[in-house]
Amino acid sequence: MAKKILYKNPDVMLVGDETDYKAVIFTKQEDYIKLLSDSDYAVLQLVDSTNDVDYIANQLNFHKETVLNSLKSLQENNIISYHGYKENNIISYHGYKENNIVSDKSISSLTFWFHLTDHCNLTCSYCYISTLETQKNMSELTINQFSKKIIEVINQYDNIDEITLKLAGGEPLVSFKHWHQPIQNLIDTLNNTRVNIKLRILTNLTVLTDSIIKFSKTNHIVYGVSLDGLDDYHDEYRKDSTGKGTFQVVKKNIECLKDNNIAVAILVTISEKNMEGIVELVEYLLKENITFRLADAKGDDINKTDLLKVLNNCYDLIEAYIEQGFSIENKHVLCDLNLISPSKTACPMGVNGAAIYLNGDVFFCHSQFGSDTAIGSIFETRDILQIIQSGRYFHAELSDECKACMYSMICSGGCPLYKTKDNKSPMCGIFKATIPRIYSIIAKEKKVAVGALL
């Protein structure tokens, strides 16, 4: 009788070796993690397209029935197969032609960077918004026109059920009095539709008034706050117009938001100047149980060896805090990795997201403001989804190496506007080293949660 050879799904990875929280990760699907028993994990390690049941049983000194039970469970979860896997499991990327609109049934949400002002009260040296010196604000006319375009697309595409607005700048809270009422009118209009509205304010949080707090609580705003370190590490970059650091003001305002039950997420940009203070900052955020994102400064030639060492130290801390209830799955992001929801693109821009400049011009990304790369305007006749997807060509075809990579739908080639000469993310090596570590910690979190229920 011919041997029945076993094949492992090429899109799964094992995490948790030599730990008590073993799991398999599906790198190209939403239901992405499954905890494994020690026996299932041991069996799966020996599935390599050449071994059969008898060989695995002999190698592990398991009864054949034990191996068969493990294999049955693994097969039911599409982790292994007796028939192999076709090569077309590798995602195909072909680039995108202008006006190539994705089926309207596949788009259920829209995301917008909404650039309310070019005015900013800080002088951060690495800021990539080139238009800030104009200090102009978005007009009420533009906000009202955007409202009309959104209502139009909601009525046209029945499946769109969620709109996310990221109120940004510049520093949006500096100009709060200017845009407060028109934006409230926009929110009220959208709240009278069938869609769910998610509102974010991206801010340096050096300004916070009673009126802003009231507006935020009324509209369930989530704050994305830039914080690059504790004390001097933050102040090295985040200076006001007089050259004074802003850390103490920001820390006080974060505490104020938390006291008012307003959700806060910290956005950390890592560079050579603040790298030494990142571990200390992460420990502070973990103690405060605050959601946070770590990302490299785009275009900054950061030492990758030093960065990886810092990130490893951060993940040591995060793993230790899992036992204290911190959720890495829900409260941490590294760069733009799609760890929880694999995607063909690193970001929603050009698919179901775009950046709206203060004059109504639509850009693929806010980093392009001030350039001649606008993909449309909210004052034109095309609907907003058509305008968005006319910029999809910015997601260029991935390199052959990226296409074949297990993580092709997790990093998705990285930011499409920041690539190396060989069309890869500058963070490729960092991602390959840290993705398994993050998944291993998520597996521990799942294991701890299961233990708490027993």
C-alpha distance (Angstrom), angle and dihedral (degrees) to the residues before:
residue distance angle dihedral
M1 . . .
A2 3.80 . .
K3 3.75 117.3 .
K4 3.83 116.7 -105.7
I5 3.79 102.9 -128.8
L6 3.79 118.2 -152.7
Y7 3.80 125.2 -135.9
K8 3.80 127.9 -161.7
N9 3.80 118.5 -139.9
P10 3.84 103.4 -102.9
D11 3.80 90.4 -142.3
V12 3.81 95.3 63.1
M13 3.78 130.0 83.8
L14 3.79 131.2 -165.7
V15 3.80 121.4 -127.9
G16 3.79 133.8 179.2
D17 3.80 101.4 49.6
E18 3.82 109.9 173.6
T19 3.82 91.0 11.5
D20 3.78 134.2 95.7
Y21 3.83 93.3 -119.4
K22 3.79 104.0 70.5
A23 3.80 120.2 169.3
V24 3.77 145.5 161.1
I25 3.81 119.4 -124.9
F26 3.80 122.5 -150.5
T27 3.81 102.9 -149.9
K28 3.80 97.4 -165.8
Q29 3.80 107.1 42.3
E30 3.80 139.9 65.5
D31 3.82 97.3 -120.1
Y32 3.76 87.1 62.9
I33 3.83 109.5 163.5
K34 3.78 137.6 51.1
L35 3.78 124.3 177.1
L36 3.79 115.0 -131.2
S37 3.77 133.3 -151.4
D38 3.79 117.2 -121.8
S39 3.81 90.5 -106.1
D40 3.82 94.3 49.2
Y41 3.79 89.7 47.9
A42 3.80 92.7 50.1
V43 3.79 92.1 48.8
L44 3.80 93.0 47.5
Q45 3.80 91.8 52.7
L46 3.80 88.6 63.6
V47 3.81 95.9 49.0
D48 3.80 101.6 103.7
S49 3.83 108.0 142.9
T50 3.81 91.5 -94.0
N51 3.82 107.0 59.9
D52 3.80 126.0 83.9
V53 3.81 132.4 -159.2
D54 3.80 96.1 -89.0
Y55 3.79 92.9 51.0
I56 3.82 92.4 49.7
A57 3.82 92.1 48.0
N58 3.80 91.6 50.2
Q59 3.80 94.1 46.5
L60 3.80 93.3 50.2
N61 3.81 96.0 35.6
F62 3.82 87.6 -126.1
H63 3.79 126.4 146.3
K64 3.78 109.4 -102.3
E65 3.80 89.9 -120.2
T66 3.82 90.2 57.8
V67 3.80 90.6 53.1
L68 3.80 91.9 47.1
N69 3.81 91.4 51.2
S70 3.80 90.4 51.2
L71 3.79 92.0 47.5
K72 3.80 91.1 49.7
S73 3.79 90.9 54.5
L74 3.80 92.3 45.6
Q75 3.80 92.1 48.6
E76 3.80 93.0 49.0
N77 3.80 88.3 56.3
N78 3.84 93.5 47.6
I79 3.79 91.6 -114.6
I80 3.81 93.4 122.3
S81 3.78 137.0 16.7
Y82 3.80 137.7 -165.5
H83 3.81 89.7 -145.9
G84 3.80 103.3 52.1
Y85 3.80 129.7 -123.4
K86 3.77 126.8 -85.5
E87 3.78 119.4 -117.5
N88 3.77 90.3 -120.5
N89 3.78 87.7 79.6
I90 3.80 81.3 91.3
I91 3.76 107.8 93.3
S92 3.80 114.4 -114.1
Y93 3.80 119.5 -134.6
H94 3.77 121.7 -170.1
G95 3.80 104.2 163.2
Y96 3.80 120.9 -113.9
K97 3.76 134.3 -90.2
E98 3.77 120.2 -135.3
N99 3.82 113.7 -87.4
N100 3.82 91.5 15.7
I101 3.80 96.5 148.8
V102 3.79 118.2 -160.3
S103 3.80 114.2 -128.6
D104 3.80 106.7 -77.3
K105 3.81 88.7 -129.4
S106 3.81 90.3 65.4
I107 3.80 94.2 57.3
S108 3.80 114.3 77.8
S109 3.81 100.7 153.3
L110 3.80 141.2 34.0
T111 3.81 127.8 -151.7
F112 3.80 126.9 -162.1
W113 3.78 135.4 -172.8
F114 3.82 97.6 -146.9
H115 3.80 108.5 -158.5
L116 3.80 103.6 -154.0
T117 3.78 98.9 171.3
D118 3.78 145.4 7.6
H119 3.79 90.1 -150.6
C120 3.80 116.8 107.1
N121 3.79 129.5 172.9
L122 3.82 94.8 -153.0
T123 3.81 133.5 67.7
C124 3.81 103.5 -144.7
S125 3.78 108.2 -179.7
Y126 3.81 96.7 -142.6
C127 3.81 98.5 46.1
Y128 3.80 110.0 135.0
I129 3.83 97.9 -163.3
S130 3.80 99.3 107.6
T131 3.81 97.8 -171.2
L132 3.81 100.1 62.5
E133 3.79 95.5 105.9
T134 3.83 90.0 70.0
Q135 3.84 92.0 68.1
K136 3.81 90.2 -159.0
N137 3.82 124.3 151.9
M138 3.81 132.3 -140.5
S139 3.79 109.9 -99.5
E140 3.79 126.3 -125.4
L141 3.82 87.4 -117.5
T142 3.81 90.9 59.6
I143 3.81 93.0 46.5
N144 3.81 90.9 50.0
Q145 3.82 91.1 49.0
F146 3.79 90.4 51.0
S147 3.81 88.3 52.0
K148 3.81 89.6 54.4
K149 3.82 92.1 49.6
I150 3.79 91.8 50.5
I151 3.81 93.4 48.9
E152 3.80 87.9 48.6
V153 3.80 94.0 53.8
I154 3.82 92.9 44.0
N155 3.80 89.3 54.8
Q156 3.80 92.7 45.0
Y157 3.81 99.0 47.1
D158 3.81 111.4 46.1
N159 3.80 93.9 -170.5
I160 3.82 95.6 61.2
D161 3.78 104.3 103.1
E162 3.81 104.5 156.2
I163 3.81 135.9 51.8
T164 3.81 122.6 -172.4
L165 3.80 118.5 -163.2
K166 3.80 119.5 -168.0
L167 3.80 105.8 -162.2
A168 3.77 103.9 -151.0
G169 3.78 149.0 145.7
G170 3.05 144.7 119.1
E171 3.74 91.6 -30.7
P172 3.81 106.6 -32.9
L173 3.81 96.0 -165.5
V174 3.82 91.5 59.9
S175 3.82 87.1 64.7
F176 3.81 96.5 37.2
K177 3.82 94.4 124.1
H178 3.80 90.3 53.8
W179 3.82 98.2 52.6
H180 3.80 103.1 23.3
Q181 3.82 99.6 95.8
P182 3.84 98.7 38.9
I183 3.81 90.2 48.9
Q184 3.81 90.8 47.2
N185 3.81 88.1 53.1
L186 3.81 89.5 50.9
I187 3.81 91.0 49.6
D188 3.81 91.7 48.4
T189 3.81 90.7 50.3
L190 3.80 92.5 50.9
N191 3.80 92.2 44.9
N192 3.80 87.5 60.9
T193 3.80 91.2 60.5
R194 3.82 129.8 76.1
V195 3.83 94.2 -103.2
N196 3.78 128.7 99.1
I197 3.80 113.8 -120.0
K198 3.82 122.4 -146.1
L199 3.79 116.2 -169.7
R200 3.80 127.2 -163.4
I201 3.78 131.6 178.7
L202 3.81 115.2 -155.5
T203 3.78 106.6 -156.7
N204 3.78 148.6 151.1
L205 3.85 84.9 -133.3
T206 3.78 95.7 -138.5
V207 3.81 88.1 128.8
L208 3.82 123.6 56.2
T209 3.81 125.3 153.8
D210 3.79 135.6 173.6
S211 3.82 89.1 -104.6
I212 3.80 91.5 53.6
I213 3.81 91.4 48.6
K214 3.80 91.5 49.9
F215 3.83 91.4 48.8
S216 3.81 90.7 48.2
K217 3.80 95.0 49.7
T218 3.80 92.9 45.4
N219 3.79 92.8 52.2
H220 3.83 99.1 35.4
I221 3.79 92.9 -119.8
V222 3.80 119.9 -171.6
Y223 3.81 114.1 -148.5
G224 3.78 124.5 -138.8
V225 3.80 103.8 -162.0
S226 3.81 124.7 -167.9
L227 3.80 110.4 -132.2
D228 3.79 120.3 160.6
G229 3.77 101.3 -179.3
L230 3.78 144.0 -41.4
D231 3.79 120.6 -62.5
D232 3.82 112.3 -38.0
Y233 3.80 94.6 14.8
H234 3.82 90.2 61.8
D235 3.78 93.6 39.1
E236 3.80 92.0 54.6
Y237 3.82 88.4 74.5
R238 3.77 108.3 13.9
K239 3.79 103.2 68.5
D240 3.79 128.6 150.9
S241 3.80 123.6 -128.0
T242 3.83 90.6 -82.0
G243 3.79 92.5 53.7
K244 3.81 93.9 -106.9
G245 3.82 119.4 141.5
T246 3.81 119.5 -115.2
F247 3.81 106.4 -155.8
Q248 3.80 98.4 109.4
V249 3.81 92.0 49.4
V250 3.81 92.2 49.0
K251 3.81 92.8 47.0
K252 3.80 91.2 51.4
N253 3.82 91.4 48.8
I254 3.82 92.4 48.7
E255 3.80 88.4 54.7
C256 3.80 89.3 48.4
L257 3.81 91.9 53.5
K258 3.79 91.1 48.7
D259 3.82 91.1 48.6
N260 3.81 87.5 55.0
N261 3.82 92.6 48.8
I262 3.81 92.0 -114.2
A263 3.81 112.2 150.2
V264 3.81 116.1 -114.5
A265 3.81 131.6 -167.6
I266 3.81 120.3 -175.5
L267 3.82 118.9 -136.3
V268 3.81 110.4 -154.2
T269 3.80 120.6 -167.2
I270 3.81 111.8 -162.4
S271 3.80 120.1 -149.9
E272 3.79 137.6 154.4
K273 3.81 90.7 -90.4
N274 3.81 98.2 56.0
M275 3.82 102.0 26.2
E276 3.80 94.5 103.3
G277 3.80 90.9 57.5
I278 3.81 98.4 48.3
V279 3.82 97.3 90.3
E280 3.80 91.0 52.0
L281 3.82 90.1 49.0
V282 3.81 92.3 49.8
E283 3.80 90.9 51.0
Y284 3.81 89.3 52.7
L285 3.83 91.0 50.2
L286 3.80 91.8 48.1
K287 3.80 91.8 50.4
E288 3.80 89.2 51.0
N289 3.83 91.0 43.9
I290 3.82 91.0 -128.3
T291 3.80 123.8 160.5
F292 3.80 112.2 -116.9
R293 3.79 144.3 178.9
L294 3.80 124.9 -150.6
A295 3.81 118.2 -156.0
D296 3.77 139.6 160.7
A297 3.80 120.6 -112.7
K298 3.80 103.2 -98.8
G299 3.78 111.3 -115.5
D300 3.81 93.0 10.9
D301 3.81 113.7 128.0
I302 3.79 95.0 -133.5
N303 3.82 121.6 179.7
K304 3.81 102.5 -104.0
T305 3.82 94.9 -160.2
D306 3.79 91.5 55.5
L307 3.80 91.3 43.0
L308 3.79 92.9 53.0
K309 3.80 90.7 50.2
V310 3.81 90.4 51.9
L311 3.81 92.5 47.8
N312 3.80 91.9 48.9
N313 3.80 89.3 53.1
C314 3.81 89.3 49.1
Y315 3.80 91.7 52.0
D316 3.80 90.5 48.7
L317 3.80 87.0 58.7
I318 3.80 94.0 44.2
E319 3.80 91.5 50.9
A320 3.80 90.1 52.0
Y321 3.81 90.7 51.7
I322 3.81 93.5 52.8
E323 3.81 87.7 81.6
Q324 3.83 87.8 56.1
G325 3.79 93.7 54.6
F326 3.81 103.5 -93.0
S327 3.82 111.0 146.6
I328 3.80 112.9 -145.7
E329 3.81 88.9 -178.4
N330 3.81 93.0 59.3
K331 3.80 104.5 23.8
H332 3.79 108.3 41.2
V333 3.82 137.0 60.6
L334 3.80 129.4 178.2
C335 3.81 111.5 -148.0
D336 3.82 107.5 -55.2
L337 3.80 98.3 -38.7
N338 3.80 114.2 153.3
L339 3.81 93.7 -142.5
I340 3.79 96.7 149.2
S341 3.81 100.7 32.2
P342 3.83 111.8 30.6
S343 3.80 113.3 -144.2
K344 3.80 140.0 -178.4
T345 3.80 89.6 -128.7
A346 3.80 129.2 50.7
C347 3.80 92.7 -133.3
P348 3.83 137.7 13.1
M349 3.80 93.3 -109.6
G350 3.79 112.5 121.8
V351 3.80 91.1 14.0
N352 3.79 107.2 57.7
G353 3.80 101.9 -23.3
A354 3.79 140.8 65.6
A355 3.80 143.2 163.0
I356 3.81 119.1 -107.8
Y357 3.80 114.4 -152.7
L358 3.80 119.6 -148.0
N359 3.84 93.1 -100.2
G360 3.82 92.1 53.2
D361 3.80 97.1 -99.8
V362 3.81 112.8 143.5
F363 3.81 120.0 -136.6
F364 3.77 132.6 -175.4
C365 3.82 88.2 -127.3
H366 3.79 136.3 8.3
S367 3.80 89.7 -125.6
Q368 3.83 86.5 71.7
F369 3.80 95.6 61.1
G370 3.80 110.6 128.6
S371 3.81 92.8 29.4
D372 3.82 130.6 100.7
T373 3.82 92.9 -111.5
A374 3.82 99.3 99.5
I375 3.80 110.7 142.2
G376 3.79 95.6 -156.4
S377 3.78 147.0 -44.5
I378 3.79 134.5 -99.7
F379 3.83 86.5 -128.4
E380 3.84 93.2 65.2
T381 3.81 127.4 90.2
R382 3.83 100.1 -110.3
D383 3.79 114.3 98.0
I384 3.81 116.4 -107.6
L385 3.82 94.5 -106.9
Q386 3.80 90.8 54.4
I387 3.80 89.7 50.4
I388 3.81 91.9 48.0
Q389 3.78 94.1 51.1
S390 3.79 94.1 46.0
G391 3.81 83.5 75.5
R392 3.77 95.4 53.7
Y393 3.81 91.7 103.1
F394 3.82 87.8 77.4
H395 3.81 85.2 77.4
A396 3.79 91.9 78.9
E397 3.78 123.4 -164.4
L398 3.79 112.8 -75.9
S399 3.77 122.8 -116.2
D400 3.81 116.7 -97.1
E401 3.80 88.9 -108.5
C402 3.80 91.3 54.2
K403 3.79 93.1 47.2
A404 3.79 91.2 55.3
C405 3.81 95.1 42.9
M406 3.80 119.4 111.5
Y407 3.80 87.9 -133.3
S408 3.82 95.7 53.1
M409 3.81 92.2 118.8
I410 3.80 95.1 39.3
C411 3.80 100.8 55.5
S412 3.84 92.6 13.8
G413 3.79 89.6 -156.7
G414 3.81 92.7 -53.5
C415 3.80 126.3 -102.2
P416 3.84 106.7 -7.9
L417 3.80 91.9 -142.2
Y418 3.82 95.8 53.8
K419 3.80 112.5 56.1
T420 3.79 138.1 148.6
K421 3.81 121.4 -118.7
D422 3.80 89.7 -93.0
N423 3.83 91.0 54.4
K424 3.79 97.3 -104.9
S425 3.77 133.6 122.9
P426 3.83 113.4 -90.7
M427 3.80 84.3 -132.2
C428 3.83 94.9 55.7
G429 3.81 95.7 113.9
I430 3.81 92.1 44.4
F431 3.80 91.1 50.5
K432 3.80 93.9 49.7
A433 3.81 90.1 51.3
T434 3.81 97.8 44.5
I435 3.82 104.9 36.6
P436 3.84 93.9 72.8
R437 3.80 89.9 46.1
I438 3.79 92.8 52.4
Y439 3.80 92.0 47.9
S440 3.79 89.9 49.3
I441 3.81 90.3 55.3
I442 3.82 90.6 47.4
A443 3.81 87.8 53.2
K444 3.79 88.8 53.0
E445 3.80 89.8 50.0
K446 3.81 90.3 52.6
K447 3.78 91.1 47.6
V448 3.81 91.8 50.1
A449 3.81 90.1 49.2
V450 3.82 91.7 51.1
G451 3.80 90.3 48.4
A452 3.79 90.7 52.3
L453 3.81 90.0 57.0
L454 3.79 94.5 52.4
